[in-house]
Amino acid sequence: MTQVTYDVPVTDDASRRTRRRPWTAAIAAVVLLALGLATAVQLSGFLGIETTEVSPAPEDPQAAPVTAAVPAPAVERVEIPDDKHVRTAADTLLTVLGARGVTATTQTSTPSADAEPDAGTLLVTIETPIEDLATGTPDTSGSTEAYRLTTVGDGWLLESADATGAARGIYDLADRVRTGADPVPADIDGTVQTPTLDMRLVSLGATGVVPDAETWMEGDPYSHNAGGFSDAVLADPPYVDTEALAVHADELDTYLKRRLAQGYTGFVAGGFLEYLTFSGVEDGAAVYGPDDEHVARAEAMQATFGQMWQDADEIGMDVYLATDMLVLTTPLQEYLDENGWDTSDPEFWDVYSAGLDELFTSMPAIDGVMVRIGEAGSIYDQDGWDYWSELAVTDEESVRAMLTAFTDVAEEHGKDVIFRSWSVGVGAVGDMHTNPESYSAVLDGLDSPALVVSTKHVAGDFYSWLPLNPTLEIGDQRRIVEMQSRREFEGFGALPNDLGSAYAEAMQHYLETNPNVEGVWAWPQSGGPTKAGPMIFDGKTGFWELYELNTYASARVAADPTVAPGEITAAWAYSTFSEDPQTVAAIGEAMAMSRDAITDGLYIGPFAQYQTKALGLEPPPMMWIFEWDILSGDAAALDSISSVVGDDLDEALAEGHQAVATSEEMRDLVAGTDPATWRDAELRDEFLAALDYQVDLFTVLADYRDVFLQHGRWLDTADADARAAWAQARDAYEVSRAHHVETYGENVYLPAYTFDAADLGVERAERDHAVAWVARVLGLLLVLTLALGTSRGQRLLARTGLPGGVGLRALWIGATRPWRVHELAVDAGRTDRVLVWAVPAAALVLSRVAYTWALSWVHLALVLGAWALFVGVLWASLRGRDAFALAGAVGGAAVLRTVMLMVALVPTGPGGYWYGLWAEPVARTVYVTVAVAAFCWVLLAAAWAMRGLGIGRAGAVGRVLLAVAAPLVVGGVAVGAVGLETTLTAWNDQMMILPWGLSRILGLTVHLGIPVGLPWTVATLGAVLAGAGALLWAAGVLVSRRRRRI
């Protein structure tokens, strides 16, 4: 044997220390278990998984009874004052009458105060004040939209104190004529009419967007920039293509007249910073120099787009521009940075206030701005523009400083600042959208009459199953309620989805609880990424008429929250599809069923009825379909859902198939209508195609629901029947998925859902059972290996005469008493020395391959690479000493740690491992406690093995620290060079632990708040540990030299 030179000779003192070491080891084990328990507690706190049952927002859709249309009034002439707003309304009425077979003309007149209409004439007058004929009470509502419509013989008199009210009265009359209702019902005739809510805003729809089916499948499907007016805005002078803008201006005019007819009073368009020159900041050139292209662009935008906004204002539409905060350009950012201001500094907002003052002065048609602070970033940016947004207004002080500055300017100009309370967990104001305490902390005391707070009508994003938003019940500010017509998470408008009842119930509740609610903001097209759903654009492409119902309902409910939602649906059906009462009733009945189909087909009720929190976030009630069209396949979502569903599994499974049955019944109702009764056969075909799509989509969704819930049952119970049910469900899913993709994979109007993540999850589920058997066999082999190293096992080996007994003994001693492994080195033969290295290496490789389902080379590279570096540095640090003891100690401890991993994989494979982590707190705590302790035992085993070789305490600890530092440094640098987001995405795509869609939208690092510089931090930590290890090693060498001299 090779003579080994020790730093310190083995003496009687060393022997006594060896005998005392078991007590030290016992204490160390207790400490390590305590450390493991602390880690488990911290992990549970980090995961933060909790569920709370909630009460969904109320809704009760009911179809209106079969009702015959009332004949259109025999209006021959409409006499109106000379006002563009009123004339636009009159033109709408004439168009509607013409569609009902009545021909009428308009005439401008200025009648006397006591004038009465001739037969067949609708006479419109403006006088102050108007009175209720029944009570003789003057109108005191203060609403500029108040009017009185009275039947006078064979004519009609419409009186108002304002042109706005006159136009409103004409629009309301036109709507009743268009929808086949009584044009002047008894409860309206002669009474003053005022809408319940005066501010009824609508988004810009698809105005300015140029749909292109050929390029629809190209580019980033999850970009939130719809490209509105992108063909009209140029990168170079003259900055605006006036011909392209003229086309969009005509589109806008048509669009706004449609919305005025539905009852809207204003619209919201994107824009703010691109209109500003900042000429009011300092000498006028502080932000942009005199030759800066940003100035020329802003002036061009003011002149061209400003005229378009002016035209909109003249026909009666209020104009609001919407912007994120912060919005920046390169020169603006440089100016702000040079002054060293932050967003909590009022001087910071003086710059934007000067811009706001410029906006209101240069474009007086603008009635206000809408500000959002809760979302921003590259997904909203437009290529080629030096304008972008950042999430920077994230604390109470900054929000209050911003709103104070903006409302001061707005008050001077008589304008509004609409502040969106929407937030997505960003900074200190991250939950003010749903948390009344946070809302109050941010906004209490901000009582400017110019401030309006806009809030989504449910407590979260636009999902079903969520409760009403409690923050809409409080606050002294003026409030408006946001409603999304084309529900982005529920098919982007491709599926029938009648929200009238939900809107009516919500508005009635908020009006009862908060007198400051004064309006709504409807989104006909807005919300979500442009290409993640169908290429349906409001008024342009696809079956947009389907979700037009909800835009119409928002305005009707805002004007009169007590209106029966079924009547709204019938009115929409009559005006859009057919005048036949039976056809209208059948459509109404189908749409009344749409909410059951949606809530059953797209949600899992026993899960959706709970509010879930995890990782500091509030996941939505539709976690199994990740935003927006991605079927989830990850452990985090699906295991959590399965766990919450629990004993309600049968109910959850039945819902999916009930949704299919409901959808089929809806289709039968529409298909049963007489085609001859439809105004447009193509609309009937599109309606049926949408229902066919819904049946097919809900079929594959029901099958996939069966797949992952049955798999979850098996992961939880290891029941063979559950595994068999999963296999049957998987087969059905593969058939329905293939049919869905084949049928709709190339359809831009009814697109197939995205199954990549689901397929990855199914692939791993298929391997779980096999991996569980691998874990059983490998775990048993490793246990036998360790057992053969015990005294009894050694006697058994001795009787067989097989070689390798010392090597196996070394692994057992290394796992249990690593400070004594060195005693075996003198008896170790070649086979022993091979076994002591080969067995742990094989155990590590095979176990980690099993752990990853043999599907993640990234995980294997990171984990096995770290082990290789750790062991390699330890081996190199021995500097010629016999490495047998080190191999036995580290290898034995590693085998022991691997056995624990195999135990976790034995019941149901890696799937069960992750199910326990996400869904079983006790199992998670026990496993993490033991696993962390076992890993740390490897480090202690290495140090004790070195001490057994005579290396001093400082030298042993120093070497172990260097070994630990190596993978931290190398791994940190490698991941940092590749990119943390890239690495995490590759790892998660192969392991399917977190939602696959996270990396496709904002990225894992953004969603989870992981600093992108983390790898370099890890590498720096490793370097610090390496430095500490080197110092300790050097100190140990010095000590040993002194002892030799002594």
LOGU-373400 format. One record per residue (C-alpha): x, y, z. Coordinates in steps of 0.2 Angstrom, whole numbers, plus 5000, padded with zeros to 4 digits. Layout:
% residues N
XYZ/...
% end
This chain:
% residues 1046
500050005000/500550184997/501150275012/499950415016/500750575023/499550665035/499550845040/499350785058/499950615064/498550495070/498850495089/498050425104/497150595106/496450575088/495850405093/494950475108/494150605097/493550465085/492750385100/491850545105/491350585088/489650485088/489050605101/489550745090/488750665075/487150645085/487150825089/487550865071/486050765065/484850855077/485551015071/485350965053/483550905055/483151075063/483951165048/482951045037/481351085047/481751275046/481951255027/480351165025/479451305035/480251435024/479751345008/477951325014/477951515018/478651555001/477451444992/476051525002/474751404996/473051435004/471251424998/469751525004/467951494998/467151644989/465451694983/465351714964/464651874957/462751844955/461951814939/460351734933/460151734914/458351714909/457651714891/456351834886/454651764881/454151754863/453551934859/452952004842/453852154836/452952324838/452652414821/453852554818/453052724820/452452814804/453652954805/453753054789/454753204795/456053244809/456153424813/457753464823/458753614829/460353664819/461553564829/462853434822/462553314837/460653314835/460853294816/461953144818/460653064830/459253104817/460253024803/460352864814/458452874817/458052894798/459252744794/458352634807/456652684800/457152644783/457652474788/455952444795/455152504779/454752684785/455352834774/455652994783/456653154780/457453284792/457153474792/458053604802/456853724812/456753834826/454953814833/454153924846/454053864864/452253804863/452453724845/451553554843/452053434830/451053394814/450453224810/451853104806/453153234813/454353204826/454753384833/456353404843/456453564853/457653634866/456953734880/457353764899/456653684909/455753524904/454353454916/453653284919/451853304912/451153184924/451753274939/452153444933/453853434941/455253514933/456853404929/458153434943/459253294939/460653404932/460853284918/461253364901/460453204894/458753234901/457253234889/455453214887/454553114873/452653144871/451453084859/450353224853/448953164842/449753084827/451453164830/452853164843/453653304853/455353274860/455953414872/457553444881/458553574889/460153534880/460653474863/461453324871/459753274879/458853304862/460153184854/459953054868/458053054866/458253024847/459452884850/458352804862/456852814851/457952744837/458552594848/456752544852/456252554833/457852454828/457452314841/455552304838/455052374854/453652494858/454352664851/453452764865/452952644879/451652714892/452952734906/453952844895/452652944886/452653124894/453953084908/455653154909/456953024905/458753024912/460052884911/460552814928/462352834924/462952984914/464752924910/464652784898/466252754890/466852624877/468552584870/469052614852/468652434846/469652384831/469752564823/471452584816/471852394815/472152314798/471752124800/472852014789/472451834789/474051794779/475151854793/474051814808/475051654812/476651754812/477551854826/477251844844/475551774848/475651854866/476052034861/474752154868/475052284855/473652274842/474452394830/473152524830/473452654817/475252584814/475052604796/474652784798/476052824810/477752844801/479552824808/480152974797/479453144792/478053184789/477753064803/475853034799/475252964783/473653074780/472952954767/472952804778/472352914793/470852974782/470352794780/470452764799/469452924802/468052864791/468152704801/468052794817/466652904812/465552744808/466152664824/465652804835/463952834827/463652644831/464152674849/463152834851/461652744845/461852604858/461952744872/463852784874/464352954878/466252944876/467752834870/469452794876/470952784864/472752754867/474052894867/474753034877/476653054876/476753054857/475753214857/476953304868/478353424864/478653474883/478753654877/478153704895/479653634904/480953764908/481453854892/480453734881/482053644875/482453554892/481753384887/481753394868/482953504859/482353614845/482853494831/482253334840/481153224830/480053194845/479453384843/479053364825/478153204828/477153274842/476653424831/476153314817/475053204829/474253354836/473753424819/473153264812/472453154826/471953304835/470753344820/470053174821/469653184840/468853354836/467753284824/467253144836/466853284849/465753374837/464553224835/464353204854/465753094859/466853134874/468653094870/469853014883/471652964880/472352814889/474152794894/475252684906/476352774919/477752784917/477852824899/479552874892/480652924878/482552924878/482753104880/481353114893/482252974903/483853064902/483153224908/482353144923/483853044927/484953204926/483853284939/483953134950/482053134954/481052984958/479252954956/478853004974/479553174971/478253304966/479553384955/479653224945/477753244941/477953434936/478653374920/477153264916/475953394922/476753524910/476453394896/474653364902/474353554901/475053554884/473853414879/472353494885/472853664877/473353604860/471853484858/470353554868/469253414861/470153294874/469053274889/470253184900/471653054902/471552884908/473052824918/473552644922/475052594933/474752414935/475452344919/476852404907/478352334897/478852274880/477352174877/476352344874/477752424864/477652454846/479152414835/480152564829/479452694842/480552774854/479052774866/478952644880/478152604897/478852544913/478152484930/478852624941/477352694951/477352564964/477052644981/475752744989/476752904990/477152904971/475352864966/474653014977/476053134970/475553084952/473653104955/473853264964/474853344950/473753274936/472153324944/472753504948/473053524929/471353444925/470453554937/471153714928/470553644911/468853574917/469453394912/469553224920/470953114926/470252934926/471452824937/471352634934/471452544950/471952384940/473552314947/474452144946/475452124962/476652264958/477452354973/476552424988/474952464978/474852284970/473252234978/472252394978/471152334964/470352204976/470852254993/469852385002/471152425014/472452455001/471252554991/470952665005/472852685010/473152734992/471752844988/470952915004/470953105005/471153124986/469453204983/469753314968/468153334957/469253294942/469753124949/468852964943/469352794948/468952654936/468852474942/468452304935/466752244940/467452084948/468752054961/470152014949/470252004930/468851964919/468451784924/466851704929/466651634947/467551784955/466551884968/466052064965/467452194968/467352254986/468352414982/466852474971/465852484987/466952614995/467952774992/467452954990/468052974972/466952964957/466852784951/466652694934/466452514932/467452414919/466652284908/467452174895/466252114880/467452004872/467951904887/469851864884/469951714895/468351634889/468651624870/468951804865/467151814859/467151664848/465951574861/464251624865/464351714881/462851824887/463451934901/461952044902/461351974919/463051984927/463152164922/461452204928/461652114945/463352204948/462752374943/461252364955/462352304969/463652444967/462252584965/461552524981/463152524990/464152674983/463252834978/464852884969/464652764955/464252864939/464752764924/465452614915/466852584903/466552444890/467852354881/467252284864/468952234858/470152274872/471052154883/472352024881/473551984867/472952014850/473451844842/473151724856/471351704851/470351724835/470551854822/468851924826/468952114825/467452224830/466452274815/467752204803/468152024803/467451864810/465851834820/466051994830/464152014831/464151874844/465051984857/464252144852/462852084863/463852124878/464352294872/462552334869/462052264886/463352374895/462652534888/460852474892/461252424909/462152584913/460652684907/459452574916/460052444928/458352374931/458052324913/457752134911/459352064903/458351944893/457452084885/459252154880/459651994872/458051984863/458252164857/460052114850/459451964842/458052054833/459152194827/460552084822/459751914815/457951904813/456251994815/455351824817/454751804836/455151614836/456851634829/457251784841/456551674856/457651524851/459251634850/458751704867/458551534875/460151474868/461051634875/460251614892/461151444892/462751514887/463351554904/463151374911/464051314896/465551434899/465651414918/465551224917/466651204901/468051324904/468051314923/468151174936/466851224949/467451134964/469051224962/468451384955/467351424970/468951444980/470151594980/471851514979/473451604983/475251534979/476951604977/476351774983/475151784968/473251754967/473051634952/471351644943/469951524945/470451444928/472151384931/472051234921/471851344905/473351464906/473051634899/472351624886/472251474876/473551354883/472951194892/474151184907/475151024909/476251084924/476251014941/475951174951/474251204943/473551034940/474150964957/473451114966/471751094957/471650904960/472050934978/470651064980/469450964970/469750814982/468150724986/467150824973/467950734959/466450654952/465550834951/467150904943/467150774930/465250784926/465350974924/466450954908/465350834900/463750934905/464551084896/464650984880/462750934882/462251114885/463251164870/462351034859/460651094866/461151274861/461651214844/459951124842/458951274846/459851384834/459851254820/458051224823/457651404817/456951424800/458351484789/457151594779/456751704794/458551764795/459051924787/460751854782/461051674779/462951694782/462551754800/461551594803/463051494797/464251584807/463151564823/463051374820/464951374816/465251454833/464151324842/465051184832/466651254838/466051264856/465451084856/467151024849/468151134860/467151084876/467350894871/469250904871/469251004887/468050884895/469250744890/470750834896/469950874912/469650684915/471450654911/472250764923/470950744937/471050554936/472950564936/472850684951/471750544960/473050414956/474550524962/473550554978/473050374981/474050264970/472450174967/472450054952/470750094946/471250284945/472650234934/471550134923/470250274922/471750394918/472250284903/470550274897/470350464898/472050484889/471450384875/469850484873/470850644874/472050594861/470650564849/469750724853/471250834853/471750764836/470050804829/470050984836/471751024829/471350944812/469751044811/470251214818/472151214817/472151334802/470551424806/471051604811/469251644816/468951484826/470651434831/471251274840/471851294857/473651264861/474051094868/475951094869/475951104888/474550984890/475450854879/477050874889/476150844905/475350694898/477050624892/477650634910/476150564917/476350414905/478050384912/477550404931/477050224933/478650154925/479750274935/478950224951/479550044947/481250104943/481250194960/480750034968/482049924960/483450054961/482950094979/482949914984/484649884976/485350034985/484649975002/485449804999/487049884994/487049975011/486449825020/487949725013/489049845021/488349815039/489249685050/487949545046/488049585027/489949575028/489849405036/488649355022/489849415008/491249325017/490349155015/490049194996/491949234993/491349384982/492549534981/492049704985/491649685003/492749825009/492049944997/490249905002/490849925020/491550095016/489950155009/488950095024/490250165036/490350325026/488450345027/488350315046/490050355053/491050445040/492450485053/492950305053/493050265034/494950295033/495150135044/494650025030/495850095017/497249975021/496149825017/495449895001/495749804984/495549864967/493649804966/493349894982/494050054976/493050044960/491450004969/491650144981/491650264967/490550174954/489050134965/488750314971/489050384953/487750254946/486550294960/486650484957/486450464938/485050334937/484050414951/484150584943/483750514926/482250434934/481750594944/481650694927/480750554918/482250544907/481650704899/482650844906/484450854900/484551034908/484150964925/485350824923/486750944917/486451064932/486350934945/487550804939/488750944934/488651014952/489050844960/490450814948/491250984952/490950964971/491750784971/493150834959/493750984970/493750874985/494750744976/495950874970/496150944987/496850784994/498450814985/499050634983/498250564999/497250404997/495450454991/494650294996/494050365013/493350525004/492450414991/491650305005/491050445015/490450565002/489750414992/488950335006/488050495011/487550524993/486850344992/485850375008/485150535001/484750444985/483750314994/482750455002/482350514985/481850344979/480750324993/479850484988/479650414970/479150244974/477250274976/476850364960/478450424952/479050604950/477250654947/476850604965/478450684971/477850854965/476050824970/476650804988/477650964986/476151064980/474650984988/475150895004/475951005017/476350865030/477250765017/478150915010/478750965027/479350785032/480250765015/481050935014/481650915032/482450745029/483150785012/483950945017/484750865033/485350715022/486150835009/487050935023/487650765030/488550745014/489550895018/489850845035/490350675029/491650745018/492450855032/492450705044/493250595031/494650725029/494850735047/495050545048/496450575035/497350685048/496850845040/496550985053/494851055056/495251215047/495951125032/494451005031/493151145032/494151255020/494151105007/492351075009/491951265006/492951264991/492051114984/490351194988/490951354980/491451274963/489751224957/489051394963/490351494953/490351384938/488451364938/488151544941/489351604927/488651474915/486851514918/487251704919/488051694902/486651594894/485351694903/484251654918/482651674908/483251554895/483951424907/482351424917/481251414902/482251264895/482251184913/480351214915/479951154898/480750994901/480150964919/478451054918/478451114936/477751284933/476551344920/477251324902/476451494897/477351594909/478951604898/477951634883/477051794890/478051894902/479351764907/479651664923/480751794930/479451934928/478051834934/478951764950/479951924953/481551834951/483051954949/483851924932/485551954940/485251804952/486551694943/487951824946/487451844964/487551654966/489251654957/489851804969/489251704984/490251554977/491751664975/491551724993/491451544999/492951494989/493951644997/493451585014/493851405010/495551455003/495951555019/495451415030/496451285020/497951405021/497751425040/497651235042/499251215032/500151345044/499451255059/500151085053/501851155049/501951235066/501551065074/502850975064/504151105070/503651075088/
% end
